[in-house]
Amino acid sequence: MFKGKTVVVTGGANGIGKAAAFAFAEKGAFTAIIDVNEQAGQAAVQEWKSSGLEAAFYAADVGDIEKIENVFSDIVKKRGTIDILINNAGVSSFGSIWDINKRDWDKIMTTNAASVLFCSREAAKHMKKGSAIVNMCSTRHSMSEPDTELYAASKGAVYSLTHTLAMTFSGKGIRVNSISPGWIETGDYAKLRPEDHAQHPSGRVGKPQDVAKACLYLADPDNTFVNGENLVIDGGMTRKMIYFP
């Protein structure tokens, strides 16, 4: 279903983005990664190409709108169209509300939220009916810990942008959905403790591949009735009632 399609993944050099990019490439898609980590991005693409997969890397900060416009233009020049966009790029920023400043706010809102808006707009210019956009949200858009105002606000914006963009792009036949991952371990999975896994109703902490599978589902051109939705991938954690003895 994805063979020959053109897929763009922002923040695709590591973690969830890398897993998603590989999943599409493995299905036969030409997958373009956009990331600020040039070393990791180039390494991933070269590894996939050596296995016969089609991929390309673009070094760019998703917060640099002019640069992003050029990247999308170049992709379309080479491929003719864009079929799927995975807006995965993002940064985490946690700190006391008494210490954060406007620069902190601007940075995280630009990287995590504004990039979703402008990358979606650039992709949509070149998308045809049946194309799909998937935004990476977070369970923190609806539940929080202290001192997470910046990150929670940025993911709340992604949640709202998803259903807004779904309405805006409906006339072009482009579906827009989001994924809210819970605890997805992108480091050394073997170092997790039994209690880390046990707190999840599914019995384990999540892996990037769990989210990648959700990206494939939401981008599937046969799933035309899934639109403007937010899919939670958290092992059931947000459905778990917690009582203290």
C-alpha positions as CSV (number, residue, x, y, z in Angstrom):
1,M,0.0,0.0,0.0
2,F,3.0,2.3,0.5
3,K,5.2,1.1,-2.3
4,G,6.3,4.1,-4.4
5,K,4.8,6.6,-2.0
6,T,6.7,9.7,-0.9
7,V,6.8,10.0,2.9
8,V,8.4,12.9,4.9
9,V,9.2,12.4,8.5
10,T,10.4,15.4,10.6
11,G,12.7,14.6,13.5
12,G,13.4,11.2,11.9
13,A,17.0,10.7,12.9
14,N,16.3,9.1,16.3
15,G,13.7,7.5,18.5
16,I,10.0,7.5,17.4
17,G,10.7,9.4,14.2
18,K,13.5,7.0,13.1
19,A,11.2,4.0,13.8
20,A,8.4,5.5,11.8
21,A,10.7,6.5,8.9
22,F,12.1,2.9,8.8
23,A,8.6,1.4,8.9
24,F,7.5,3.3,5.8
25,A,10.8,2.7,4.0
26,E,10.5,-1.0,4.7
27,K,7.1,-1.0,3.2
28,G,8.5,0.3,-0.1
29,A,8.1,4.1,0.3
30,F,10.6,6.7,-0.5
31,T,11.2,8.2,2.9
32,A,12.7,11.7,3.4
33,I,14.0,12.5,6.9
34,I,14.2,16.1,8.1
35,D,16.3,16.6,11.3
36,V,18.9,18.9,12.9
37,N,21.1,15.9,13.8
38,E,23.0,15.5,10.5
39,Q,25.3,12.7,11.7
40,A,22.4,10.5,13.0
41,G,20.2,11.2,10.0
42,Q,22.9,10.5,7.4
43,A,23.8,7.3,9.2
44,A,20.3,6.0,9.3
45,V,19.7,6.8,5.6
46,Q,23.0,5.1,4.5
47,E,22.1,2.0,6.6
48,W,18.7,1.7,4.9
49,K,20.1,2.3,1.4
50,S,22.6,-0.4,1.9
51,S,19.6,-2.7,2.5
52,G,18.0,-1.6,-0.7
53,L,15.5,0.9,0.8
54,E,14.8,4.3,-0.7
55,A,15.5,7.2,1.7
56,A,17.0,10.7,1.8
57,F,18.2,13.0,4.5
58,Y,17.7,16.8,4.8
59,A,19.5,18.8,7.5
60,A,17.0,21.5,8.7
61,D,15.5,23.0,11.8
62,V,11.7,22.7,11.5
63,G,11.5,26.0,13.2
64,D,13.1,27.7,10.3
65,I,10.1,28.2,8.0
66,E,12.1,29.5,5.0
67,K,14.5,26.5,5.2
68,I,11.5,24.1,5.5
69,E,9.9,25.6,2.4
70,N,13.1,25.0,0.4
71,V,13.3,21.4,1.7
72,F,9.7,20.5,0.7
73,S,10.2,22.2,-2.7
74,D,13.3,20.1,-3.3
75,I,11.5,16.9,-2.3
76,V,8.7,17.7,-4.7
77,K,11.1,18.6,-7.5
78,K,12.7,15.1,-7.2
79,R,9.5,13.1,-6.4
80,G,6.7,15.1,-8.0
81,T,4.4,14.9,-4.9
82,I,4.2,14.2,-1.2
83,D,1.8,11.5,-0.1
84,I,2.4,11.3,3.7
85,L,3.8,13.7,6.3
86,I,4.7,12.6,9.8
87,N,5.1,15.7,12.0
88,N,7.3,14.1,14.7
89,A,10.0,16.8,15.4
90,G,9.9,18.1,18.9
91,V,11.8,19.0,22.0
92,S,11.1,18.5,25.7
93,S,11.5,21.3,28.2
94,F,10.6,20.9,31.9
95,G,11.4,23.5,34.5
96,S,10.0,25.6,37.3
97,I,7.4,28.1,36.2
98,W,9.4,30.6,38.3
99,D,12.5,30.2,36.2
100,I,11.2,29.9,32.6
101,N,11.2,32.9,30.3
102,K,9.7,34.1,27.0
103,R,12.7,32.6,25.0
104,D,11.9,29.2,26.5
105,W,8.3,29.6,25.5
106,D,9.1,30.7,22.0
107,K,11.6,27.9,21.3
108,I,9.3,25.1,22.4
109,M,6.2,26.5,20.7
110,T,8.1,27.1,17.5
111,T,9.6,23.6,17.4
112,N,6.7,21.6,18.7
113,A,3.7,23.5,17.5
114,A,4.4,26.1,14.8
115,S,6.4,23.4,12.8
116,V,3.3,21.3,12.6
117,L,1.3,24.1,11.1
118,F,3.9,25.2,8.6
119,C,5.2,21.8,7.6
120,S,1.6,20.7,7.1
121,R,0.9,23.7,4.9
122,E,4.0,23.1,2.8
123,A,3.2,19.4,2.3
124,A,-0.5,20.1,1.6
125,K,0.4,22.4,-1.3
126,H,1.7,19.3,-3.1
127,M,-0.6,16.6,-1.8
128,K,-3.3,14.9,-3.7
129,K,-6.6,13.4,-2.6
130,G,-6.0,10.4,-0.4
131,S,-2.9,11.8,1.3
132,A,-2.4,11.8,5.0
133,I,-0.7,13.8,7.8
134,V,0.1,12.4,11.2
135,N,1.1,14.7,14.0
136,M,3.0,13.6,17.1
137,C,1.1,14.8,20.1
138,S,1.5,13.4,23.7
139,T,-0.6,12.1,26.6
140,R,0.6,15.3,28.3
141,H,-1.9,17.3,26.3
142,S,-4.6,16.1,28.7
143,M,-2.7,15.1,31.9
144,S,0.3,16.7,33.6
145,E,3.0,16.8,36.3
146,P,4.2,19.9,38.0
147,D,6.6,22.2,36.0
148,T,5.6,20.9,32.6
149,E,3.7,24.0,31.4
150,L,5.8,24.6,28.3
151,Y,5.7,21.1,26.9
152,A,2.0,20.5,27.8
153,A,1.0,23.8,26.1
154,S,2.9,22.9,23.0
155,K,1.3,19.4,22.8
156,G,-2.1,20.9,23.5
157,A,-1.5,23.1,20.5
158,V,-0.7,20.0,18.4
159,Y,-3.9,18.3,19.6
160,S,-6.0,21.3,18.5
161,L,-4.1,21.9,15.2
162,T,-4.8,18.3,14.3
163,H,-8.6,18.6,14.2
164,T,-8.4,22.2,12.7
165,L,-6.1,21.1,9.9
166,A,-8.4,18.1,9.3
167,M,-11.3,20.5,8.6
168,T,-9.2,22.9,6.6
169,F,-7.7,20.2,4.3
170,S,-10.9,18.2,4.0
171,G,-11.7,20.0,0.7
172,K,-8.4,18.6,-0.7
173,G,-9.1,15.1,0.5
174,I,-6.2,15.1,2.9
175,R,-6.7,13.4,6.3
176,V,-5.1,14.7,9.4
177,N,-4.7,12.7,12.6
178,S,-2.4,12.6,15.7
179,I,-0.8,10.1,18.0
180,S,-0.4,10.7,21.7
181,P,2.4,8.4,23.0
182,G,2.8,7.7,26.6
183,W,6.1,6.3,28.0
184,I,8.0,5.3,24.9
185,E,11.6,4.3,25.8
186,T,14.0,5.5,23.2
187,G,17.1,4.7,25.3
188,D,18.4,1.4,26.7
189,Y,15.2,-0.7,27.1
190,A,17.2,-3.3,29.1
191,K,17.8,-0.9,31.9
192,L,14.1,-0.5,32.7
193,R,13.0,-1.8,36.1
194,P,10.3,-4.4,36.6
195,E,8.2,-1.7,38.3
196,D,8.5,0.5,35.2
197,H,6.8,-2.2,33.2
198,A,4.4,-3.3,35.9
199,Q,2.7,0.1,36.1
200,H,1.4,-0.3,32.6
201,P,-1.8,-2.2,32.1
202,S,-0.2,-3.8,29.0
203,G,2.6,-5.1,31.2
204,R,5.5,-3.2,29.6
205,V,6.9,0.2,28.7
206,G,6.4,1.2,25.1
207,K,8.9,1.0,22.2
208,P,9.3,3.4,19.2
209,Q,8.0,0.6,17.0
210,D,4.6,0.7,18.8
211,V,4.1,4.2,17.6
212,A,5.5,3.5,14.1
213,K,2.8,0.9,13.7
214,A,0.2,3.5,14.6
215,C,1.7,5.8,11.9
216,L,1.2,3.1,9.3
217,Y,-2.4,2.6,10.4
218,L,-3.3,6.3,10.2
219,A,-1.5,6.8,6.9
220,D,-3.1,3.8,5.3
221,P,-5.1,5.1,2.3
222,D,-7.8,2.5,3.0
223,N,-8.6,4.1,6.4
224,T,-10.4,7.1,4.9
225,F,-13.0,7.3,7.7
226,V,-10.4,8.0,10.4
227,N,-9.9,11.8,10.3
228,G,-9.3,14.5,12.9
229,E,-8.7,11.8,15.5
230,N,-6.1,11.5,18.3
231,L,-4.9,7.9,18.9
232,V,-3.4,7.3,22.4
233,I,-0.6,4.7,22.4
234,D,0.3,4.4,26.1
235,G,-0.2,0.8,27.2
236,G,-3.5,1.8,28.9
237,M,-1.9,4.2,31.4
238,T,-4.4,7.1,30.8
239,R,-7.3,4.7,31.5
240,K,-5.9,3.5,34.8
241,M,-7.5,4.6,38.0
242,I,-4.9,5.1,40.8
243,Y,-5.6,4.7,44.5
244,F,-3.2,4.9,47.4
245,P,-3.7,2.4,50.2
